[in-house]
Amino acid sequence: MKRIVLAACLLTTLQANAQVSTGIFNRFLSPFTISGYAETYYGGDFNNPIGDTRPSFLFNFNKNNEASVNLAFLKGSYTTNKIRGNLALAAGTYMNANYAAEPGILGNFYEGNVGVKLSGENNLWLDAGVFASHIGLESAVGKDNWTLTRSMGAENTPYFESGAKISYTSKNEKWFFSALALNGWQHIKPVDGNTVPAFGTQITYKPSSKITLNSSTFIGSDKPDSTRQMRYFHNFYGIFSVTEALSAAINFDIGIEQRNKNSSAMNTWFNPTIILRYTPTAKTAIAVRAEYYDDRHGVIIASGTPNGFRTWGFSANFDYHITSNLLWRIEARTLSSKDSIFTTRNGTAADNNTFITTSLAVNF
């Protein structure tokens, strides 16, 4: 009988210890989550250019007559009240185009950052590493954007940044402020010979659930110290819910850059974009976009033509949510330039470019 009682007590103790260990293990893992995203696409360019790639100033969905993966990543996140971190590795034509300057594994380093909360009472954080850009209303993740393809403005401003940032969100969540020290204009590894960091700011104001207003800035250089040309850039966007089904977004970029080192003369470029989105049902959406990009001095987009890059764009797309995490889209888009900057299959130049793209995106 004593042996039976001792065995029962030992079993009870082991079970209690196992429960404690399991509880500690679960508490450790509970802030950790894994997510993933993949977006495939197929596009047809009416100009059918040689090399089967879209114009060089487009960095998403840039393959022609070829089924491809634009972006696929696996992401791990760890979040507690005081610490947060993210790590994501990715592949796809988006990564090939936007990370072309990054050496080795950095070319697949979609995101990697660690943050610490600086205040027990206020939502004040310090984050460092590689993170999404603070500029613009469009991101690399297609499902989060109103249109299938990205606007010319989004394609030619940073999608990602590396450095450190301090950010604050007000208690009523209407205001967001951020200040950033960066390794340049969309760089993980700084430009060789550039020893001066870039800086940025962001202010977001949400007076109500139907209105979002944002102002973002960038100050820095994208060149070595020996040929440094300072760049000053500002982005503004507003998102408005007109009705339950109709929303509008406006975006305006303007930038100036020194023509030469230590020069007081500046080159200017600017870009307005308007997007309207209509969601007649929970599963469907329609969006139309009008945009104009003026970079006649070739600061960001060097066309090498007499009038520089001065291009209008129009698009329309239809979205259908097959399931909650599976999205099918199709879009028609046309670009029209002041000069003949687009190439065709027979090698001639054209002043317009029209293409149709369809995509399928899944997330978990």
HUQUI-V982508 format. One record per pair of residues at least 12 apart in sequence whose ideal C-beta (glycine too) atoms are under 10 Angstrom apart, sorted by the first residue. I is the first residue (numbers start at 0). J is the second residue. Records with the same first field share a line. If there is no record, write none. Layout:
I = J, J
This chain:
27 = 77
28 = 77
29 = 78, 79
30 = 76, 77, 78, 79, 80, 82, 83, 84
31 = 75, 76, 77, 78, 79, 84
32 = 74, 75, 76, 77, 78, 85
33 = 73, 74, 75, 76, 363
34 = 72, 73, 74, 75, 76, 85, 87, 362, 363
35 = 71, 72, 73, 74, 75, 87, 89, 361, 362, 363
36 = 70, 71, 72, 73, 74, 87, 89, 109, 139, 140, 141, 142, 143, 324, 360, 361, 362, 363
37 = 68, 69, 70, 71, 72, 73, 89, 90, 91, 359, 360, 361, 362, 363
38 = 59, 60, 67, 68, 69, 70, 71, 91, 93, 139, 140, 141, 142, 147, 326, 328, 358, 359, 360, 361, 362
39 = 66, 67, 68, 69, 70, 71, 91, 357, 358, 359, 360, 361
40 = 59, 60, 61, 62, 65, 66, 67, 68, 69, 70, 91, 92, 141, 147, 148, 328, 330, 356, 357, 358, 359, 360
41 = 60, 62, 63, 64, 65, 66, 67, 355, 356, 357, 358, 359
42 = 60, 61, 62, 63, 64, 65, 66, 67, 69, 147, 148, 330, 332, 354, 355, 356, 357, 358
43 = 63, 64, 65, 353, 354, 355, 356, 357
44 = 61, 62, 63, 64, 341, 343, 344, 352, 353, 354, 355, 356
45 = 63, 333, 343, 349, 351, 352, 353, 354, 355
46 = 63, 341, 342, 343, 344, 345, 347, 348, 349, 351, 352, 353, 354
47 = 63, 64, 342, 343, 344, 345, 354
48 = 63, 341, 342, 343, 344, 346, 349, 352
49 = 63, 342, 343, 344, 345, 346
50 = 63, 342
51 = 63, 64, 65
52 = 65, 92, 96, 342
53 = 92, 96, 148, 334, 341, 352, 354, 356
54 = 151, 154, 300, 302, 310, 334, 336, 340, 341, 342, 352, 354
55 = 96, 300, 301, 302, 340, 342
56 = 151, 154, 155, 292, 294, 299, 300, 301, 302, 308, 310, 334, 340
57 = 96, 148, 149, 151, 154, 155, 332, 334, 352, 354
58 = 92, 93, 94, 95, 96, 97, 98, 99, 139, 149, 153, 154, 155, 158, 185
59 = 91, 92, 93, 96, 97, 137, 139, 141, 144, 147, 148, 149, 153, 154, 158, 356, 358
60 = 92, 93, 96, 141, 147, 148, 149, 330, 332, 354, 356, 357, 358
61 = 92, 93, 95, 96, 148, 154
62 = 92, 95, 96, 356
63 = 354, 356
65 = 92
67 = 91, 92, 93, 95
68 = 89, 90, 91, 92, 93, 94
69 = 91, 92, 93, 94, 96, 139, 141, 147, 148, 356, 358, 360
70 = 89, 90, 91, 92, 93, 94, 97, 109, 139, 140, 141, 360
71 = 88, 89, 90, 91, 93, 94, 109, 360, 361
72 = 87, 88, 89, 90, 91, 93, 94, 107, 109, 110, 139, 140
73 = 86, 87, 88, 89, 90, 109, 363
74 = 86, 87, 88, 89, 109, 110, 111
75 = 87, 88, 110
76 = 110
77 = 113
78 = 114
79 = 116
80 = 116, 119
81 = 114, 115, 116, 117, 119, 124
82 = 113, 114, 115, 116, 124
83 = 112, 113, 114, 115, 116, 124, 126
84 = 111, 112, 113, 114, 115, 126, 128
85 = 109, 110, 111, 112, 113, 114, 126, 128, 129, 130, 131
86 = 108, 109, 110, 111, 112, 113, 128, 129
87 = 107, 108, 109, 110, 111, 112, 129
88 = 104, 107, 108, 109, 110, 111
89 = 106, 107, 108, 109, 110, 139
90 = 106, 107, 109
91 = 107, 109, 139
93 = 109, 139, 140, 141, 149, 158
94 = 106, 107, 108, 109, 139
95 = 107
96 = 154
97 = 109, 139, 154, 157, 158, 159, 185
98 = 158, 159, 185, 186, 187
100 = 185, 186, 187, 188, 190, 191
101 = 129, 159, 161, 185, 186, 187, 188
102 = 187, 188
103 = 188
105 = 129, 161, 186, 187, 188
106 = 187
108 = 128, 129, 159, 161, 187
109 = 129, 131, 139, 140, 158, 159
110 = 128, 129, 130, 131, 139, 159
111 = 127, 128, 129, 130, 161, 187
112 = 126, 127, 128, 129, 130, 131, 161, 162, 163, 164
113 = 125, 126, 127, 128
114 = 126, 127, 128, 130, 163, 164, 165, 166
115 = 127
117 = 165, 166, 167
118 = 167
120 = 170
121 = 167, 168, 169, 170
122 = 166, 167, 168, 169, 170, 172, 175
123 = 165, 166, 167, 168, 176
124 = 164, 165, 166, 167, 168, 177
125 = 163, 164, 165, 166
126 = 162, 163, 164, 165, 166, 177, 179
127 = 161, 162, 163, 164, 165, 180
128 = 160, 161, 162, 163, 164, 187
129 = 159, 160, 161, 162, 182, 186, 187
130 = 159, 160, 161, 162, 163, 164, 179
131 = 157, 158, 159, 160
132 = 153, 156, 157, 158, 159, 160, 179, 181, 184, 185, 199, 201, 215, 217, 234
133 = 157, 160, 164, 166, 177, 178, 179, 181, 199, 200, 201, 203, 213, 215, 216, 217, 234
134 = 152, 153, 156, 157, 158, 160, 184, 185, 199, 201, 213, 215, 216, 217, 232, 233, 234, 236, 252
135 = 149, 150, 152, 153, 154, 156, 157, 158, 213, 215, 234, 235, 236, 250, 252, 270, 272
136 = 150, 152, 153, 211, 213, 215, 234, 235, 236, 237, 238, 248, 249, 250, 272, 274
137 = 149, 150, 152, 153, 154, 156, 158, 236, 248, 250, 272, 274
138 = 153, 158, 159
139 = 153, 158, 159
140 = 158, 360, 362
141 = 326, 328, 358, 359, 360, 362
142 = 318, 320, 324, 325, 326, 328, 358, 360, 361, 362
143 = 360, 362
144 = 248, 274, 286, 316, 328
145 = 238, 246, 247, 248, 274, 275, 276, 278, 284, 285, 286, 287, 288, 316, 318
146 = 248, 272, 274, 276, 286, 287, 288, 314, 315, 316, 318, 328, 330, 332
147 = 286, 314, 315, 316, 317, 318, 326, 328, 329, 330, 331, 332, 355, 356, 357, 358, 360
148 = 288, 312, 314, 316, 328, 330, 332, 354, 356, 358
150 = 248, 250, 252, 270, 272, 273, 274, 288, 289, 290, 292, 312, 314
151 = 252, 270, 272, 290, 291, 292, 294, 299, 300, 308, 310, 311, 312, 334
152 = 234, 236, 250, 251, 252, 269, 270, 271, 272, 290, 291, 292, 299, 312
153 = 234, 250, 252, 270, 272, 290
154 = 292, 299, 300
155 = 185, 252, 254, 268, 270, 292, 294, 298, 299, 300, 308
156 = 184, 185, 215, 217, 232, 234, 250, 252, 254, 270, 299
157 = 181, 183, 184, 185, 186, 197, 199, 217, 232
158 = 185
159 = 185, 186, 187
160 = 179, 181, 182, 183, 184, 185, 186, 187, 197, 199, 217
161 = 181, 182, 183, 185, 186, 187, 188, 189
162 = 179, 180, 181, 182, 183, 186, 187, 189, 196, 197, 198, 199
163 = 178, 179, 180, 181, 182, 196
164 = 177, 178, 179, 180, 181, 199, 200, 201
165 = 177, 178, 179, 180
166 = 178, 179, 201
168 = 203
169 = 204, 205
171 = 205
172 = 205
173 = 203, 204, 205, 206, 207
174 = 202, 203, 204, 205, 206
175 = 201, 202, 203, 204, 205, 211, 213
176 = 200, 201, 202, 203, 204
177 = 199, 200, 201, 202, 203, 215
178 = 198, 199, 200, 201, 216
179 = 196, 197, 198, 199, 200, 201, 215, 216, 217
180 = 196, 197, 198, 199, 219
181 = 196, 197, 198, 199, 217, 218, 219
182 = 196, 197, 219
183 = 195, 196, 197, 217, 219, 220, 221, 222, 230
184 = 197, 199, 217, 219, 220, 221, 222, 230, 232, 299
185 = 221
186 = 221
189 = 223
190 = 220, 221, 222, 223, 224
191 = 223
192 = 222, 223, 224, 225, 226, 227
193 = 219, 220, 221, 222, 223, 224, 225, 226, 227
194 = 223, 224, 227
195 = 219, 220, 224, 227, 229
196 = 218, 219, 220
197 = 217, 218, 219, 220, 221, 229, 230, 232
198 = 216, 217, 218, 219
199 = 215, 216, 217, 218, 219, 232, 234
200 = 214, 215, 216, 217, 218, 233
201 = 213, 214, 215, 216, 234
202 = 214, 215, 216
203 = 215, 236
204 = 237
205 = 238
207 = 240
208 = 240
209 = 238, 239, 240, 241, 242, 243, 246
210 = 237, 238, 239, 240
211 = 236, 237, 238, 239, 240, 248
212 = 235, 236, 237, 238, 239
213 = 234, 235, 236, 237, 238, 250
214 = 233, 234, 235, 236
215 = 232, 233, 234, 235, 236, 252
216 = 231, 232, 233, 234, 235
217 = 230, 231, 232, 233, 234, 254
218 = 230, 231, 232, 233
219 = 231, 232
220 = 256, 257, 260
221 = 256, 298, 299
222 = 256, 257, 260
224 = 260
225 = 260
226 = 259, 260
227 = 257, 259, 260, 261
228 = 256, 257, 258, 259, 260, 261, 262, 265, 266, 298
229 = 255, 256, 257, 260, 261, 262, 265
230 = 254, 255, 256, 257, 265, 266, 298, 299
231 = 253, 254, 255, 256, 257, 265, 267
232 = 252, 253, 254, 255, 256, 268, 299
233 = 251, 252, 253, 254, 255, 269
234 = 250, 251, 252, 253, 254, 270
235 = 249, 250, 251, 252, 253
236 = 248, 249, 250, 251, 252, 272, 274
237 = 249, 250, 251
238 = 250, 274, 276
240 = 276
241 = 275, 276, 277
242 = 277, 278
243 = 278
244 = 276, 277, 278, 279, 280, 284
245 = 275, 276, 277, 278, 279
246 = 274, 275, 276, 277, 278, 284, 286
247 = 273, 274, 275, 276
248 = 272, 273, 274, 275, 276, 286, 288
249 = 271, 272, 273, 274
250 = 270, 271, 272, 273, 274, 290
251 = 269, 270, 271, 272, 273
252 = 268, 269, 270, 271, 272, 292, 299
253 = 267, 268, 269, 270, 271, 293
254 = 266, 267, 268, 269, 270, 294, 298, 299
255 = 267, 268, 269, 296, 298
256 = 268, 296, 298, 299
257 = 298
258 = 296, 298
265 = 296, 298
266 = 294, 295, 296, 297, 298, 299, 307
267 = 293, 294, 295, 296, 298
268 = 292, 293, 294, 295, 296, 297, 298, 299, 300, 307, 308, 309
269 = 291, 292, 293, 294
270 = 290, 291, 292, 293, 294, 299, 310
271 = 289, 290, 291, 292, 293
272 = 288, 289, 290, 291, 292, 312
273 = 287, 288, 289, 290, 291
274 = 286, 287, 288, 289, 290, 314
275 = 287, 288, 289, 315
276 = 288, 316, 318
278 = 318
280 = 319, 320
281 = 320, 323
282 = 318, 319, 320, 321, 322, 323, 326
283 = 317, 318, 319, 320
284 = 316, 317, 318, 319, 320, 326, 328
285 = 315, 316, 317, 318
286 = 314, 315, 316, 317, 318, 328, 330
287 = 313, 314, 315, 316
288 = 312, 313, 314, 315, 316, 330, 332
289 = 311, 312, 313, 314
290 = 310, 311, 312, 313, 314, 334
291 = 309, 310, 311, 312, 335
292 = 308, 309, 310, 311, 312, 334, 336
293 = 306, 307, 308, 309, 310, 311, 337
294 = 307, 308, 309, 310
295 = 307, 308, 309, 337, 338
296 = 308
300 = 340
302 = 336, 337, 338, 339, 340
303 = 338, 340
304 = 336, 337, 338, 339, 340, 348, 350
305 = 337, 338
306 = 336, 337, 338, 340
307 = 336, 337, 338, 340
308 = 336, 337, 338, 340
309 = 335, 336, 337, 338, 340
310 = 334, 335, 336, 337, 338, 340, 341, 350, 351, 352
311 = 333, 334, 335, 336, 337, 351
312 = 332, 333, 334, 335, 336, 352
313 = 331, 332, 333, 334, 335, 353
314 = 330, 331, 332, 333, 334, 354, 356
315 = 329, 330, 331, 332, 333
316 = 328, 329, 330, 331, 332, 356, 357, 358
317 = 329, 330, 331, 357
318 = 330, 358, 360
321 = 359, 361
322 = 361
323 = 362
324 = 360, 361, 362, 363
325 = 359, 360, 361, 362
326 = 358, 359, 360, 361, 362
327 = 357, 358, 359, 360
328 = 356, 357, 358, 359, 360
329 = 355, 356, 357, 358
330 = 354, 355, 356, 357, 358
331 = 353, 354, 355, 356
332 = 352, 353, 354, 355, 356
333 = 351, 352, 353, 354
334 = 350, 351, 352, 353, 354
335 = 349, 350, 351, 352, 353
336 = 348, 349, 350, 351, 352
337 = 350
338 = 350
339 = 351
340 = 352
341 = 353
